[in-house]
Amino acid sequence: MTRFQPALDGQVAKTLAELRPQIGERVRLETRSPRGRYTVQLIGFRDGGSVIVSAPRSTGTPILINEGAPVTVRLMAGNWICAFETRLLKVTTTPYGHWHLACPTQVESHRVRHHTRVPVNLAVSVDVDEMDAAVSGFPLRAICTDIHTSGACVESNRVLGKVGQKLFVTARVAVNGIDQVILAPAIIRNIYEGESGSFSVISHGVEFVDLEEDTRLILAGFVYQQYLVETGYLPLEGEK
């Protein structure tokens, strides 16, 4: 599987005032000395002044870093992915730990496209419609290798059905640390055969249809979360 390529529109230079990120938004900091990646919260900002974020911590203790050190900042503002290089102006410990970062004059911004596709390695259960219940071997286990809010690619060692056939795809996912179950009716739109080592793999492009509102929200949350992990805006599980 190829490395994930973000589904982004062209780069646009904006100011933070134009982007208007929400106070409390997660912010991703990357430091060089000491080298680290940390998730903090946006406390406030002022053009021509500073960007204020909560002080990052490692295993419960504050990060020791010199004022003036370079810092890379990544955050979301609506459906814009934003990044800028800056420097640490001041470390403050009272009345709570926070950092002042130099406010950038311009921020690299990319708008996230609607149908963002993210790679996954997600175990799923595939079943057929009750009218096809006599088909042997269902439900069966398969692997979802990429997913977006409108469909997915499901791989199996056998053909799951004909193009146009309806399936039911069930997956257990974690969204913000909470286990959720997705039950998605889907239509097979294309089928192609590939190889994985000495085994044949049948890939099925499926389109989600008739999703219930709760399922739609869980799916959107999961895709959005995986997108942010893949692009480095959220930490991997177990990462700082």
WOPE-V178137 format. One record per residue. N is the residue number from 1. RES is the residue in one letter. OMEGA is omega in degrees with one decimal (NA if undefined). NEAR is the number of other ideal C-beta (glycine too) atoms within 10 Angstrom. Layout:
n | res | omega | near
N | RES | OMEGA | NEAR
N | RES | OMEGA | NEAR
This chain:
n | res | omega | near
1 | M | -179.8 | 9
2 | T | 179.0 | 5
3 | R | -179.1 | 6
4 | F | 174.4 | 17
5 | Q | -177.8 | 10
6 | P | 177.1 | 15
7 | A | -173.3 | 16
8 | L | 168.1 | 15
9 | D | -176.2 | 12
10 | G | -179.1 | 7
11 | Q | 179.1 | 10
12 | V | 176.5 | 15
13 | A | 179.7 | 11
14 | K | 172.3 | 15
15 | T | 177.3 | 16
16 | L | 179.1 | 22
17 | A | 177.6 | 13
18 | E | -177.8 | 14
19 | L | 177.8 | 17
20 | R | 175.7 | 12
21 | P | -177.2 | 20
22 | Q | 172.5 | 11
23 | I | -175.6 | 10
24 | G | 178.5 | 10
25 | E | 175.3 | 13
26 | R | 178.7 | 18
27 | V | -179.9 | 23
28 | R | 178.2 | 20
29 | L | 174.2 | 25
30 | E | 179.5 | 16
31 | T | -177.3 | 17
32 | R | -179.7 | 11
33 | S | 0.9 | 9
34 | P | -179.4 | 10
35 | R | -179.8 | 7
36 | G | 176.5 | 15
37 | R | -172.5 | 16
38 | Y | 175.4 | 20
39 | T | -179.2 | 16
40 | V | 179.4 | 19
41 | Q | 176.0 | 14
42 | L | 179.0 | 20
43 | I | 179.7 | 16
44 | G | 176.6 | 12
45 | F | 175.9 | 21
46 | R | 177.9 | 11
47 | D | -177.5 | 13
48 | G | 180.0 | 8
49 | G | -177.4 | 12
50 | S | 170.1 | 18
51 | V | -176.1 | 25
52 | I | 178.2 | 20
53 | V | 174.9 | 24
54 | S | -177.9 | 18
55 | A | 177.6 | 17
56 | P | 179.6 | 20
57 | R | 176.8 | 13
58 | S | -176.4 | 12
59 | T | 174.1 | 5
60 | G | -178.8 | 5
61 | T | -179.3 | 7
62 | P | 176.4 | 12
63 | I | 177.5 | 17
64 | L | -177.3 | 8
65 | I | -177.8 | 19
66 | N | 173.5 | 8
67 | E | -174.4 | 11
68 | G | -179.1 | 10
69 | A | 178.4 | 13
70 | P | -179.5 | 12
71 | V | 171.6 | 22
72 | T | -176.1 | 15
73 | V | 175.5 | 20
74 | R | 178.1 | 21
75 | L | 175.6 | 25
76 | M | 172.8 | 20
77 | A | -171.6 | 18
78 | G | 176.8 | 12
79 | N | 173.9 | 13
80 | W | 170.6 | 21
81 | I | -171.3 | 21
82 | C | 177.5 | 23
83 | A | 174.4 | 19
84 | F | 175.1 | 20
85 | E | -178.9 | 12
86 | T | 177.0 | 17
87 | R | -179.2 | 11
88 | L | 179.4 | 19
89 | L | -174.3 | 18
90 | K | 173.8 | 13
91 | V | -178.8 | 17
92 | T | -177.4 | 13
93 | T | -179.4 | 9
94 | T | -6.4 | 6
95 | P | 175.2 | 6
96 | Y | -177.9 | 9
97 | G | 174.6 | 15
98 | H | 179.3 | 18
99 | W | 167.6 | 23
100 | H | 177.3 | 19
101 | L | 177.9 | 20
102 | A | -178.5 | 17
103 | C | -177.8 | 20
104 | P | 174.6 | 19
105 | T | 177.5 | 11
106 | Q | -179.4 | 12
107 | V | 174.1 | 23
108 | E | -174.3 | 16
109 | S | 177.1 | 22
110 | H | 177.4 | 18
111 | R | 179.2 | 15
112 | V | 177.2 | 19
113 | R | -175.8 | 13
114 | H | -175.4 | 10
115 | H | 178.9 | 11
116 | T | -178.9 | 20
117 | R | -178.5 | 20
118 | V | 177.8 | 20
119 | P | 176.6 | 17
120 | V | 171.1 | 22
121 | N | -165.6 | 9
122 | L | 176.1 | 20
123 | A | 179.6 | 12
124 | V | 172.8 | 23
125 | S | -178.5 | 15
126 | V | 178.1 | 22
127 | D | -179.7 | 17
128 | V | 178.1 | 19
129 | D | 180.0 | 14
130 | E | 179.7 | 8
131 | M | 178.9 | 8
132 | D | -173.3 | 13
133 | A | -179.0 | 9
134 | A | 179.1 | 8
135 | V | -174.8 | 13
136 | S | 173.3 | 5
137 | G | 179.9 | 9
138 | F | -2.9 | 17
139 | P | 179.7 | 13
140 | L | -180.0 | 15
141 | R | 177.0 | 10
142 | A | -179.9 | 22
143 | I | 172.5 | 16
144 | C | -175.0 | 22
145 | T | 168.0 | 16
146 | D | -172.8 | 20
147 | I | 170.1 | 28
148 | H | -172.0 | 20
149 | T | -178.0 | 18
150 | S | -176.9 | 15
151 | G | -175.5 | 20
152 | A | 169.9 | 26
153 | C | -178.2 | 20
154 | V | -178.8 | 25
155 | E | 179.5 | 17
156 | S | 176.6 | 16
157 | N | 176.7 | 13
158 | R | 177.9 | 9
159 | V | -176.3 | 12
160 | L | -179.8 | 24
161 | G | 179.4 | 19
162 | K | 173.3 | 8
163 | V | -177.4 | 11
164 | G | -179.1 | 8
165 | Q | 179.5 | 17
166 | K | 176.9 | 16
167 | L | 171.8 | 22
168 | F | -177.0 | 16
169 | V | 179.6 | 24
170 | T | 179.6 | 14
171 | A | 173.8 | 22
172 | R | -177.3 | 12
173 | V | 174.3 | 21
174 | A | 177.0 | 11
175 | V | -177.3 | 18
176 | N | 176.8 | 9
177 | G | -179.1 | 6
178 | I | 179.2 | 9
179 | D | 178.9 | 8
180 | Q | 177.2 | 17
181 | V | 175.8 | 11
182 | I | 172.3 | 23
183 | L | -170.6 | 15
184 | A | 168.0 | 24
185 | P | -175.9 | 17
186 | A | 176.1 | 23
187 | I | 175.7 | 17
188 | I | -178.9 | 19
189 | R | 176.1 | 12
190 | N | -178.8 | 11
191 | I | 172.5 | 15
192 | Y | -175.4 | 10
193 | E | 175.9 | 9
194 | G | -179.4 | 10
195 | E | 173.0 | 8
196 | S | -173.5 | 9
197 | G | -179.3 | 6
198 | S | -175.9 | 5
199 | F | 174.0 | 8
200 | S | 179.1 | 11
201 | V | 178.1 | 15
202 | I | 179.6 | 16
203 | S | -178.6 | 16
204 | H | 170.6 | 25
205 | G | -176.7 | 17
206 | V | 176.5 | 27
207 | E | 177.5 | 14
208 | F | -179.2 | 20
209 | V | 172.6 | 12
210 | D | 179.8 | 10
211 | L | 172.7 | 19
212 | E | -174.1 | 11
213 | E | 179.1 | 7
214 | D | 179.3 | 12
215 | T | 179.3 | 17
216 | R | -179.5 | 14
217 | L | 178.5 | 13
218 | I | -179.6 | 21
219 | L | 179.7 | 23
220 | A | 178.9 | 14
221 | G | -179.7 | 16
222 | F | -179.4 | 22
223 | V | 180.0 | 22
224 | Y | 179.7 | 18
225 | Q | -179.8 | 17
226 | Q | 177.6 | 22
227 | Y | -178.7 | 20
228 | L | 175.7 | 19
229 | V | -177.7 | 16
230 | E | -178.5 | 18
231 | T | 174.1 | 20
232 | G | -178.1 | 16
233 | Y | 170.2 | 19
234 | L | -179.7 | 20
235 | P | 169.7 | 15
236 | L | 179.1 | 10
237 | E | 180.0 | 8
238 | G | 179.1 | 5
239 | E | 179.9 | 11
240 | K | NA | 14
